[in-house]
């Protein structure tokens, strides 16, 4: 089955949204488990990793929203 371009964009939008959700959940788990342990040992590395995980889900959600609107405009 070959997907039409508008459905490929919709699937891409869904993928970005779900990836953002998974990363957001991982960020919460990291902050409450491993992040607390790593802060005691190496504050610099864990802080940088936590900052990336704080920002990345919102970037993925924004890209997913934009791609979803492009897909809707092609209907």
N, C-alpha and C positions, 0 to 999 in steps of 0.2 A: 504494500500500500504506500503510495507516494503522497506525502502531505503537501497541501498547497501552501504558498508562502505566508498567508495570513495565519494559518494554523501553526506553522513553525514559529512565528513570532509569539503567538499565544503560549506555546509550550516553553519557549525561551523565557518569557515573562514569569510563568509559573515556576520554572526551575530556579531563576534568580530569587524569587520570593521564598521558596522553600529552603534554598541554600542560606539565605539571610536568617531565617528562623532557626535552622540547625546551628549556625554559628552563634546566634544570640543565646541559645540554650547552652552551648558549649562554654561560652564566656561566663555565664552564671555559674556553671559547675566548676570552671577553673578558678573563679574568684573565691568560691566557698570551700574548695578542697585543696587542690594542688597549689593554687596561688598563695594560700596562707602559709603553706610549708616552704615554698620557694622564697617568700618575702623574708623569712628568717635567715635563709642561706645567702641568696643573691638578689638583692632588691632591684638592681638595675635591669637585669634580663627579664625578670618576671613582670616588672612594671611596663617595659616596652612591649612585651607580648600581650599583656592585658590591654594596653592602649590600642593596639591593632585590632584586637577582638572587640573592643568597645565601638570602634568606628566602622569596621567592615560590614556588619549586618545592615546598618542604615544605608551605606553606599549600595549594597546589593538590592535592598528594597527600593531605593530610588530608581536604580536602573531598571528593575522589574516593572515599576509603575510606568516609567516612560515607554518601555517596549510594549507594555500592555495597551497603552493609549494609542500607540502606532498601529498595533494589531486591530484595535477597535475601529480606527479610522479607515482601515482597508476593507471593512465589511460592506 
